[in-house]
Amino acid sequence: MTKQNFQGDLMLVETPDGGDCVLDDGLLLADRGFGTAFYISLFGGNKDDAGKVKNNKTWWGNTLPGIPEKEKIVSRFQNFIRAVPKTVKNIKDAEGMAKLDLKWAIDDGIADEINIFIQSEGINKIKIFIGAMKEGKTVFETSFGALWGAGINGI
């Protein structure tokens, strides 16, 4: 699958309380890039599902009949940044979790490599930068802001 024949997802934009759909003259817009797909892969599953084992915390959409295993959303990244304190080591581990959540782009031939970089932007804020590479060229870049530790001690 290449970007040119990608039908797209419903376009989402990042908001302080999650993502919102984009309307234009009353019509929902499609995202023909991979921004929405990447956003959902990182933040769209059940935030309580660490993805380490099969469990009853999977996102409800993963339980629908006929959903291939590779299309199930786990959001290891989202769970991880909610569950642990923000340290240099945990930021590096979170980058690895994000790569796992976005591995489908490599499996589907969209990219050969996914590069992740997380930058601290305050006590509990981060920015995640994502670059998808194919044959040494960037095919998609995006970034998202997130709150780190939103699940720690009821924060």
ChimeraX commands (.cxc) that place a marker at each C-alpha (Angstrom):
marker #1 position 0.00,0.00,0.00 radius 0.5
marker #1 position 1.36,3.39,-0.88 radius 0.5
marker #1 position 0.20,6.82,0.12 radius 0.5
marker #1 position -1.21,7.35,-3.38 radius 0.5
marker #1 position -3.73,4.49,-3.15 radius 0.5
marker #1 position -4.56,4.94,0.53 radius 0.5
marker #1 position -8.28,5.62,0.88 radius 0.5
marker #1 position -7.76,7.48,4.12 radius 0.5
marker #1 position -9.33,7.69,7.54 radius 0.5
marker #1 position -11.66,10.19,9.07 radius 0.5
marker #1 position -9.50,13.25,9.72 radius 0.5
marker #1 position -8.77,13.86,13.39 radius 0.5
marker #1 position -7.01,16.84,14.88 radius 0.5
marker #1 position -5.31,16.88,18.24 radius 0.5
marker #1 position -7.16,18.81,20.96 radius 0.5
marker #1 position -6.39,19.28,24.66 radius 0.5
marker #1 position -8.86,16.54,25.59 radius 0.5
marker #1 position -8.04,14.07,22.78 radius 0.5
marker #1 position -8.88,14.24,19.08 radius 0.5
marker #1 position -11.79,15.81,17.23 radius 0.5
marker #1 position -13.19,15.10,13.78 radius 0.5
marker #1 position -12.73,17.82,11.18 radius 0.5
marker #1 position -15.80,19.32,9.51 radius 0.5
marker #1 position -15.84,21.41,6.34 radius 0.5
marker #1 position -19.21,22.91,5.37 radius 0.5
marker #1 position -20.93,20.23,7.47 radius 0.5
marker #1 position -19.03,17.33,5.87 radius 0.5
marker #1 position -16.52,15.13,7.66 radius 0.5
marker #1 position -13.12,15.33,5.98 radius 0.5
marker #1 position -10.87,12.38,5.17 radius 0.5
marker #1 position -7.17,12.23,5.99 radius 0.5
marker #1 position -5.38,10.85,2.92 radius 0.5
marker #1 position -2.05,10.83,4.76 radius 0.5
marker #1 position -1.31,8.68,7.76 radius 0.5
marker #1 position -1.74,11.23,10.57 radius 0.5
marker #1 position -5.05,9.86,11.81 radius 0.5
marker #1 position -3.93,6.24,11.46 radius 0.5
marker #1 position -0.77,6.98,13.45 radius 0.5
marker #1 position -2.72,8.97,16.07 radius 0.5
marker #1 position -5.24,6.15,16.55 radius 0.5
marker #1 position -2.41,3.60,16.74 radius 0.5
marker #1 position -0.82,5.52,19.61 radius 0.5
marker #1 position -3.89,6.85,21.44 radius 0.5
marker #1 position -6.93,4.97,20.14 radius 0.5
marker #1 position -7.02,1.69,22.03 radius 0.5
marker #1 position -8.03,1.07,25.60 radius 0.5
marker #1 position -5.62,3.16,27.69 radius 0.5
marker #1 position -5.65,0.39,30.32 radius 0.5
marker #1 position -4.35,-2.27,27.87 radius 0.5
marker #1 position -0.56,-2.59,28.05 radius 0.5
marker #1 position -0.63,-5.12,25.20 radius 0.5
marker #1 position 1.69,-7.54,26.97 radius 0.5
marker #1 position -0.75,-10.46,27.08 radius 0.5
marker #1 position -4.23,-11.20,25.82 radius 0.5
marker #1 position -6.56,-9.79,28.44 radius 0.5
marker #1 position -10.04,-8.45,29.00 radius 0.5
marker #1 position -8.86,-4.83,28.68 radius 0.5
marker #1 position -8.63,-4.87,24.90 radius 0.5
marker #1 position -10.35,-2.08,22.99 radius 0.5
marker #1 position -13.94,-3.07,22.12 radius 0.5
marker #1 position -13.28,-2.74,18.37 radius 0.5
marker #1 position -10.71,-5.54,18.65 radius 0.5
marker #1 position -13.46,-7.97,19.64 radius 0.5
marker #1 position -15.55,-7.54,16.48 radius 0.5
marker #1 position -15.75,-10.69,14.34 radius 0.5
marker #1 position -13.37,-10.79,11.38 radius 0.5
marker #1 position -10.83,-8.22,12.65 radius 0.5
marker #1 position -7.39,-9.48,11.60 radius 0.5
marker #1 position -4.84,-9.67,14.42 radius 0.5
marker #1 position -2.55,-7.15,12.69 radius 0.5
marker #1 position -5.36,-4.55,12.63 radius 0.5
marker #1 position -6.11,-4.69,16.35 radius 0.5
marker #1 position -5.27,-1.51,18.26 radius 0.5
marker #1 position -3.35,-1.92,21.50 radius 0.5
marker #1 position -1.85,1.53,22.26 radius 0.5
marker #1 position 1.08,0.29,24.35 radius 0.5
marker #1 position 2.49,3.82,24.09 radius 0.5
marker #1 position -0.59,5.46,25.62 radius 0.5
marker #1 position -0.71,2.95,28.46 radius 0.5
marker #1 position 3.01,3.31,29.19 radius 0.5
marker #1 position 3.11,7.11,29.39 radius 0.5
marker #1 position 0.12,7.04,31.75 radius 0.5
marker #1 position 1.62,4.36,34.02 radius 0.5
marker #1 position 5.20,5.39,34.75 radius 0.5
marker #1 position 7.03,8.54,35.85 radius 0.5
marker #1 position 8.75,10.62,33.18 radius 0.5
marker #1 position 12.45,9.83,33.28 radius 0.5
marker #1 position 15.10,9.72,30.56 radius 0.5
marker #1 position 14.98,5.90,30.58 radius 0.5
marker #1 position 11.17,5.83,30.40 radius 0.5
marker #1 position 11.16,8.32,27.53 radius 0.5
marker #1 position 13.47,5.97,25.58 radius 0.5
marker #1 position 11.22,3.02,26.49 radius 0.5
marker #1 position 8.16,5.01,25.34 radius 0.5
marker #1 position 9.85,5.57,21.97 radius 0.5
marker #1 position 10.11,1.78,21.68 radius 0.5
marker #1 position 6.45,1.35,22.61 radius 0.5
marker #1 position 5.46,3.86,19.92 radius 0.5
marker #1 position 7.50,1.91,17.34 radius 0.5
marker #1 position 5.62,-1.26,18.31 radius 0.5
marker #1 position 2.26,0.48,17.95 radius 0.5
marker #1 position 3.27,1.77,14.50 radius 0.5
marker #1 position 4.89,-1.46,13.27 radius 0.5
marker #1 position 1.83,-2.10,11.09 radius 0.5
marker #1 position 3.11,0.60,8.69 radius 0.5
marker #1 position 6.22,-1.49,8.08 radius 0.5
marker #1 position 4.23,-4.74,7.91 radius 0.5
marker #1 position 1.91,-3.17,5.30 radius 0.5
marker #1 position 4.84,-1.91,3.19 radius 0.5
marker #1 position 4.08,1.77,3.78 radius 0.5
marker #1 position 7.50,2.30,5.35 radius 0.5
marker #1 position 10.78,0.45,5.77 radius 0.5
marker #1 position 11.53,2.28,8.98 radius 0.5
marker #1 position 9.67,4.29,11.62 radius 0.5
marker #1 position 11.70,6.88,13.51 radius 0.5
marker #1 position 10.42,8.12,16.84 radius 0.5
marker #1 position 11.78,10.96,18.94 radius 0.5
marker #1 position 10.16,12.22,22.14 radius 0.5
marker #1 position 10.94,15.66,23.50 radius 0.5
marker #1 position 10.02,16.84,27.00 radius 0.5
marker #1 position 8.06,20.08,26.96 radius 0.5
marker #1 position 7.39,20.56,30.65 radius 0.5
marker #1 position 6.75,18.67,33.85 radius 0.5
marker #1 position 4.04,16.47,32.38 radius 0.5
marker #1 position 4.08,17.34,28.67 radius 0.5
marker #1 position 5.85,15.69,25.78 radius 0.5
marker #1 position 5.93,15.99,22.02 radius 0.5
marker #1 position 6.36,12.83,19.95 radius 0.5
marker #1 position 7.89,13.23,16.49 radius 0.5
marker #1 position 7.28,10.48,13.95 radius 0.5
marker #1 position 9.03,9.94,10.63 radius 0.5
marker #1 position 8.11,7.12,8.26 radius 0.5
marker #1 position 10.88,6.26,5.79 radius 0.5
marker #1 position 10.69,4.20,2.60 radius 0.5
marker #1 position 13.80,3.42,0.56 radius 0.5
marker #1 position 15.72,6.11,2.44 radius 0.5
marker #1 position 13.15,8.86,1.80 radius 0.5
marker #1 position 10.62,10.38,4.18 radius 0.5
marker #1 position 7.11,9.34,3.13 radius 0.5
marker #1 position 5.31,10.84,6.11 radius 0.5
marker #1 position 6.12,13.04,9.10 radius 0.5
marker #1 position 3.94,14.17,11.95 radius 0.5
marker #1 position 4.05,15.09,15.62 radius 0.5
marker #1 position 1.64,14.91,18.52 radius 0.5
marker #1 position 1.59,16.45,21.97 radius 0.5
marker #1 position 0.62,14.34,24.98 radius 0.5
marker #1 position 0.38,14.51,28.74 radius 0.5
marker #1 position 2.79,12.19,30.51 radius 0.5
marker #1 position 1.59,10.52,33.69 radius 0.5
marker #1 position -2.10,11.30,33.31 radius 0.5
marker #1 position -2.89,7.97,34.99 radius 0.5
marker #1 position -0.43,8.24,37.89 radius 0.5
marker #1 position -2.05,8.84,41.29 radius 0.5
marker #1 position -5.30,9.98,39.69 radius 0.5
marker #1 position -3.67,12.87,37.82 radius 0.5
marker link #1:1,2 radius 0.2
marker link #1:2,3 radius 0.2
marker link #1:3,4 radius 0.2
marker link #1:4,5 radius 0.2
marker link #1:5,6 radius 0.2
marker link #1:6,7 radius 0.2
marker link #1:7,8 radius 0.2
marker link #1:8,9 radius 0.2
marker link #1:9,10 radius 0.2
marker link #1:10,11 radius 0.2
marker link #1:11,12 radius 0.2
marker link #1:12,13 radius 0.2
marker link #1:13,14 radius 0.2
marker link #1:14,15 radius 0.2
marker link #1:15,16 radius 0.2
marker link #1:16,17 radius 0.2
marker link #1:17,18 radius 0.2
marker link #1:18,19 radius 0.2
marker link #1:19,20 radius 0.2
marker link #1:20,21 radius 0.2
marker link #1:21,22 radius 0.2
marker link #1:22,23 radius 0.2
marker link #1:23,24 radius 0.2
marker link #1:24,25 radius 0.2
marker link #1:25,26 radius 0.2
marker link #1:26,27 radius 0.2
marker link #1:27,28 radius 0.2
marker link #1:28,29 radius 0.2
marker link #1:29,30 radius 0.2
marker link #1:30,31 radius 0.2
marker link #1:31,32 radius 0.2
marker link #1:32,33 radius 0.2
marker link #1:33,34 radius 0.2
marker link #1:34,35 radius 0.2
marker link #1:35,36 radius 0.2
marker link #1:36,37 radius 0.2
marker link #1:37,38 radius 0.2
marker link #1:38,39 radius 0.2
marker link #1:39,40 radius 0.2
marker link #1:40,41 radius 0.2
marker link #1:41,42 radius 0.2
marker link #1:42,43 radius 0.2
marker link #1:43,44 radius 0.2
marker link #1:44,45 radius 0.2
marker link #1:45,46 radius 0.2
marker link #1:46,47 radius 0.2
marker link #1:47,48 radius 0.2
marker link #1:48,49 radius 0.2
marker link #1:49,50 radius 0.2
marker link #1:50,51 radius 0.2
marker link #1:51,52 radius 0.2
marker link #1:52,53 radius 0.2
marker link #1:53,54 radius 0.2
marker link #1:54,55 radius 0.2
marker link #1:55,56 radius 0.2
marker link #1:56,57 radius 0.2
marker link #1:57,58 radius 0.2
marker link #1:58,59 radius 0.2
marker link #1:59,60 radius 0.2
marker link #1:60,61 radius 0.2
marker link #1:61,62 radius 0.2
marker link #1:62,63 radius 0.2
marker link #1:63,64 radius 0.2
marker link #1:64,65 radius 0.2
marker link #1:65,66 radius 0.2
marker link #1:66,67 radius 0.2
marker link #1:67,68 radius 0.2
marker link #1:68,69 radius 0.2
marker link #1:69,70 radius 0.2
marker link #1:70,71 radius 0.2
marker link #1:71,72 radius 0.2
marker link #1:72,73 radius 0.2
marker link #1:73,74 radius 0.2
marker link #1:74,75 radius 0.2
marker link #1:75,76 radius 0.2
marker link #1:76,77 radius 0.2
marker link #1:77,78 radius 0.2
marker link #1:78,79 radius 0.2
marker link #1:79,80 radius 0.2
marker link #1:80,81 radius 0.2
marker link #1:81,82 radius 0.2
marker link #1:82,83 radius 0.2
marker link #1:83,84 radius 0.2
marker link #1:84,85 radius 0.2
marker link #1:85,86 radius 0.2
marker link #1:86,87 radius 0.2
marker link #1:87,88 radius 0.2
marker link #1:88,89 radius 0.2
marker link #1:89,90 radius 0.2
marker link #1:90,91 radius 0.2
marker link #1:91,92 radius 0.2
marker link #1:92,93 radius 0.2
marker link #1:93,94 radius 0.2
marker link #1:94,95 radius 0.2
marker link #1:95,96 radius 0.2
marker link #1:96,97 radius 0.2
marker link #1:97,98 radius 0.2
marker link #1:98,99 radius 0.2
marker link #1:99,100 radius 0.2
marker link #1:100,101 radius 0.2
marker link #1:101,102 radius 0.2
marker link #1:102,103 radius 0.2
marker link #1:103,104 radius 0.2
marker link #1:104,105 radius 0.2
marker link #1:105,106 radius 0.2
marker link #1:106,107 radius 0.2
marker link #1:107,108 radius 0.2
marker link #1:108,109 radius 0.2
marker link #1:109,110 radius 0.2
marker link #1:110,111 radius 0.2
marker link #1:111,112 radius 0.2
marker link #1:112,113 radius 0.2
marker link #1:113,114 radius 0.2
marker link #1:114,115 radius 0.2
marker link #1:115,116 radius 0.2
marker link #1:116,117 radius 0.2
marker link #1:117,118 radius 0.2
marker link #1:118,119 radius 0.2
marker link #1:119,120 radius 0.2
marker link #1:120,121 radius 0.2
marker link #1:121,122 radius 0.2
marker link #1:122,123 radius 0.2
marker link #1:123,124 radius 0.2
marker link #1:124,125 radius 0.2
marker link #1:125,126 radius 0.2
marker link #1:126,127 radius 0.2
marker link #1:127,128 radius 0.2
marker link #1:128,129 radius 0.2
marker link #1:129,130 radius 0.2
marker link #1:130,131 radius 0.2
marker link #1:131,132 radius 0.2
marker link #1:132,133 radius 0.2
marker link #1:133,134 radius 0.2
marker link #1:134,135 radius 0.2
marker link #1:135,136 radius 0.2
marker link #1:136,137 radius 0.2
marker link #1:137,138 radius 0.2
marker link #1:138,139 radius 0.2
marker link #1:139,140 radius 0.2
marker link #1:140,141 radius 0.2
marker link #1:141,142 radius 0.2
marker link #1:142,143 radius 0.2
marker link #1:143,144 radius 0.2
marker link #1:144,145 radius 0.2
marker link #1:145,146 radius 0.2
marker link #1:146,147 radius 0.2
marker link #1:147,148 radius 0.2
marker link #1:148,149 radius 0.2
marker link #1:149,150 radius 0.2
marker link #1:150,151 radius 0.2
marker link #1:151,152 radius 0.2
marker link #1:152,153 radius 0.2
marker link #1:153,154 radius 0.2
marker link #1:154,155 radius 0.2
view
